[in-house]
Amino acid sequence: MRRSLLLDQRWRSKRQNSVQLIGAQVLLAMLSTFLFLAWPRLTVADIYRYVDKDGVAHFTNRPTSVRFRLYMRETRLDIKSYFQKYDPLIRNISSQLGVDFSLIKAVIKAESDFDQTAVSSAGAQGLMQLMPETAAIMQVKDPFDPKENIQAGVRYLKYLLDGFNNDVPMALAAYNAGETAVRNYGRIPPFAETRDFVDRVLRYWDDFKLHHQKNP
């Protein structure tokens, strides 16, 4: 019980202190999803960006305004490798812990966009964005090690899925806002960040399931 409460406290604290990566990284993740769906093979393009008055970053490979500035020089981006780099590891952990492969991949996509070195403004680290306190509780020695990070993140996700009778949206909400908040509301809490997180993971989950059905 103490372990569960500590996990909830740490993860809830992380979410309430803005677990999401900065806006530019989130939008870049959306861009990478577009590239994944549109160009399954090697893609060559310059990427341009501008930040609007609200601090939101916009990306394109075809700038239509002088406001856009070069963000990434023309490069060969192996989209297939980018999205499948951790597949063998994820499949193994999925099999060990009994959590859907595509769901794990969707959470990683939403949390870090497959960047094992990602660090949020709140200090969350690695592929599944573990807080240092949570990593310590789960005996993670290196939160930037893909295997350790994914194992710890999936163990926590499995705990939430079991606790919410495999109700995936509720478990995802708890992953973001904390188990206590979700139980107190009895539904997905009315937090914009949490609802956005759940929506994005479910969307990615559908995309990955469809992709892996077509490309087993």
C-alpha positions as CSV (number, residue, x, y, z in Angstrom):
1,M,0.0,0.0,0.0
2,R,2.8,2.4,0.9
3,R,4.5,1.7,-2.3
4,S,1.3,2.4,-4.3
5,L,0.7,5.6,-2.5
6,L,4.3,6.7,-3.1
7,L,4.0,5.9,-6.8
8,D,0.7,7.8,-7.0
9,Q,2.2,10.8,-5.1
10,R,5.3,10.9,-7.3
11,W,3.4,10.5,-10.6
12,R,0.7,12.9,-9.6
13,S,3.3,15.5,-8.6
14,K,5.0,15.1,-11.9
15,R,1.8,15.6,-13.9
16,Q,0.7,18.6,-11.8
17,N,4.0,20.2,-12.5
18,S,3.7,19.9,-16.2
19,V,5.0,16.6,-17.3
20,Q,4.5,17.3,-21.0
21,L,7.5,18.3,-23.1
22,I,7.6,21.9,-24.4
23,G,5.2,22.9,-27.1
24,A,7.7,22.7,-29.9
25,Q,8.6,19.1,-29.0
26,V,5.0,18.1,-28.9
27,L,4.4,19.7,-32.3
28,L,7.5,18.1,-33.7
29,A,6.2,14.8,-32.5
30,M,3.0,15.5,-34.4
31,L,5.1,16.3,-37.5
32,S,7.0,13.0,-37.1
33,T,3.6,11.1,-37.0
34,F,2.6,12.8,-40.2
35,L,5.9,11.8,-41.8
36,F,5.4,8.2,-40.6
37,L,2.0,7.9,-42.1
38,A,2.8,9.8,-45.3
39,W,6.3,8.5,-46.2
40,P,7.1,5.0,-44.9
41,R,10.6,5.1,-46.6
42,L,13.5,7.4,-46.5
43,T,12.4,11.1,-46.6
44,V,14.5,14.1,-47.6
45,A,13.3,17.6,-46.7
46,D,14.2,20.8,-45.0
47,I,12.0,21.5,-42.0
48,Y,11.0,25.1,-41.2
49,R,9.5,26.6,-38.0
50,Y,8.0,29.7,-36.6
51,V,6.7,30.5,-33.1
52,D,3.4,32.5,-33.0
53,K,2.4,35.1,-30.4
54,D,1.0,32.5,-28.1
55,G,4.3,30.6,-28.0
56,V,3.0,27.8,-30.2
57,A,5.6,26.4,-32.7
58,H,4.5,25.6,-36.3
59,F,6.5,23.3,-38.6
60,T,6.4,22.7,-42.3
61,N,8.6,21.6,-45.2
62,R,7.1,24.2,-47.5
63,P,7.2,27.6,-45.8
64,T,4.4,29.9,-47.0
65,S,5.4,32.9,-45.0
66,V,8.6,34.9,-44.2
67,R,7.9,34.1,-40.5
68,F,9.2,30.6,-41.0
69,R,12.9,30.0,-40.3
70,L,15.0,26.9,-41.1
71,Y,14.8,24.5,-38.2
72,M,16.4,21.3,-39.6
73,R,18.6,21.1,-42.7
74,E,17.8,18.7,-45.4
75,T,18.5,15.2,-44.2
76,R,17.6,11.6,-44.8
77,L,15.2,10.7,-42.1
78,D,14.6,6.9,-41.8
79,I,11.0,7.0,-40.6
80,K,10.7,3.3,-40.4
81,S,13.7,2.9,-38.2
82,Y,12.6,5.9,-36.1
83,F,9.3,4.3,-35.2
84,Q,10.5,0.7,-34.9
85,K,13.9,1.2,-33.1
86,Y,12.6,-0.1,-29.8
87,D,10.1,-2.7,-31.2
88,P,12.0,-5.8,-30.1
89,L,12.4,-4.5,-26.6
90,I,8.8,-3.3,-26.3
91,R,7.5,-6.7,-27.6
92,N,9.6,-8.5,-25.0
93,I,8.3,-6.4,-22.1
94,S,4.8,-6.5,-23.5
95,S,4.9,-10.3,-23.4
96,Q,6.5,-10.4,-19.9
97,L,4.0,-8.0,-18.3
98,G,0.9,-8.7,-20.4
99,V,0.4,-5.1,-21.7
100,D,-0.6,-4.5,-25.3
101,F,2.4,-3.8,-27.5
102,S,0.8,-1.0,-29.4
103,L,-0.5,0.7,-26.3
104,I,3.0,0.7,-24.8
105,K,4.3,2.2,-28.0
106,A,1.6,4.9,-28.0
107,V,2.4,5.9,-24.4
108,I,6.1,6.3,-25.3
109,K,5.1,8.3,-28.4
110,A,3.0,10.7,-26.4
111,E,5.5,10.9,-23.5
112,S,8.9,11.3,-25.3
113,D,8.4,10.8,-29.0
114,F,10.8,7.9,-28.8
115,D,13.7,10.1,-27.5
116,Q,15.5,8.1,-24.8
117,T,17.3,11.3,-23.6
118,A,14.1,13.3,-23.2
119,V,13.8,15.4,-20.0
120,S,10.7,17.4,-19.2
121,S,10.6,20.8,-17.6
122,A,9.5,19.0,-14.4
123,G,12.5,16.6,-14.5
124,A,10.8,13.5,-15.9
125,Q,13.3,11.4,-17.8
126,G,13.5,8.9,-20.6
127,L,11.2,7.2,-22.9
128,M,8.3,6.8,-20.5
129,Q,9.2,10.0,-18.6
130,L,10.0,8.7,-15.1
131,M,10.5,11.1,-12.3
132,P,13.7,10.5,-10.4
133,E,11.7,9.6,-7.2
134,T,9.6,7.1,-9.1
135,A,12.7,5.6,-10.8
136,A,14.3,5.2,-7.3
137,I,11.2,3.5,-5.9
138,M,11.1,1.1,-8.8
139,Q,14.9,0.5,-8.4
140,V,15.8,2.0,-11.8
141,K,19.5,2.6,-11.9
142,D,19.6,4.4,-15.2
143,P,16.3,6.1,-16.3
144,F,17.9,6.8,-19.7
145,D,18.4,3.1,-20.4
146,P,15.6,2.1,-22.7
147,K,15.1,-1.3,-21.1
148,E,15.0,-0.1,-17.5
149,N,12.8,2.9,-18.4
150,I,10.2,1.0,-20.4
151,Q,10.1,-1.9,-17.8
152,A,9.4,0.6,-15.0
153,G,6.9,2.6,-17.0
154,V,5.0,-0.5,-18.2
155,R,5.0,-2.0,-14.6
156,Y,3.2,1.2,-13.4
157,L,0.8,1.2,-16.4
158,K,0.0,-2.5,-15.7
159,Y,-0.7,-1.6,-12.1
160,L,-3.1,1.1,-13.2
161,L,-4.8,-1.1,-15.8
162,D,-5.4,-3.8,-13.1
163,G,-6.6,-1.2,-10.7
164,F,-9.2,0.2,-13.2
165,N,-10.4,-3.2,-14.5
166,N,-8.5,-2.8,-17.8
167,D,-10.4,0.5,-18.5
168,V,-7.6,1.9,-20.8
169,P,-8.8,5.6,-20.8
170,M,-9.1,5.6,-17.0
171,A,-5.7,4.0,-16.6
172,L,-4.1,6.5,-19.0
173,A,-5.8,9.4,-17.1
174,A,-4.3,8.0,-13.9
175,Y,-0.9,7.7,-15.5
176,N,-1.1,11.4,-16.3
177,A,-3.0,13.0,-13.4
178,G,-2.5,10.4,-10.6
179,E,-4.6,7.5,-9.4
180,T,-6.1,9.4,-6.5
181,A,-7.4,12.2,-8.7
182,V,-9.1,9.8,-11.1
183,R,-10.7,7.8,-8.2
184,N,-11.8,11.0,-6.5
185,Y,-13.6,12.2,-9.7
186,G,-14.8,8.7,-10.7
187,R,-14.0,9.5,-14.3
188,I,-11.3,11.2,-16.3
189,P,-10.6,14.4,-14.4
190,P,-11.5,17.7,-16.1
191,F,-7.9,18.7,-16.6
192,A,-7.1,19.9,-20.2
193,E,-3.6,18.4,-20.0
194,T,-5.0,15.0,-18.9
195,R,-7.7,14.8,-21.5
196,D,-5.3,15.9,-24.2
197,F,-2.9,13.2,-23.1
198,V,-5.6,10.5,-23.1
199,D,-6.9,11.5,-26.5
200,R,-3.4,11.5,-28.0
201,V,-2.4,8.1,-26.6
202,L,-5.7,6.6,-27.9
203,R,-5.1,8.1,-31.3
204,Y,-1.6,6.8,-31.4
205,W,-2.7,3.4,-30.2
206,D,-5.2,3.1,-33.1
207,D,-2.5,4.2,-35.6
208,F,0.1,1.7,-34.3
209,K,-2.4,-1.1,-34.2
210,L,-3.4,-0.4,-37.8
211,H,0.2,-0.2,-38.9
212,H,1.2,-3.4,-37.2
213,Q,-1.8,-5.2,-38.6
214,K,-0.7,-4.2,-42.1
215,N,3.0,-4.8,-41.4
216,P,3.2,-7.7,-38.8
